[in-house]
Amino acid sequence: MSRLLVTGGAGFIGSNFVHHVIEHTDHHVTVLDKLTYAGNRASLAGLPDDRFAFVQGDIADAALVDELFAQTDAVVHYAAESHNDNSLHDPRPFLDTNIVGTYTLLEAARRHGTRLASHLHRRGLRRPRTGRPKPVHRADPVQPVVAVLVDQGRL
């Protein structure tokens, strides 16, 4: 049994991932979520107390992150400010979470030797201003890397 830390695990994608892991593995999952506009504690309802823990906190809090990494085998990073339109009015939360928070996780992973998988949502991507994007075809394989790693027992 592995001990996973899932950041942003109360969001839509993160909570579905947590439910998938609990249902299909024997891993213990700890969710770290700040519970901003995108997080909902209720999305984690019904998970077994003996294999699930919830910590409300910020991924930019180095002391908290370090404490959690010390108790974990692998980290799946979903926490992000993803509503890009909000950054036009107040970019600070995006800097704090997406840059400082991710850096905090990377440093903790380096210090503890912990495996870290990060999810990049396509809403956060922008097309290049020059050139044309590569066309996407229906036949192209789509495989969520983190879910595949869990199913293969590699995470």
Secondary structure, DSSP 4 states (H G I P E B T S, - for coil): --EEEEETTTSHHHHHHHHHHHHHS--EEEEEE---TT--GGGGTT--TTTEEEEE--TT-HHHHHHHHTT-SEEEE------GGGGGT--HHHIIIIIIIHHHHHHHHHHHT-EEEE---GGG----SSS-PPP--TTS----HHHHHHHTT--
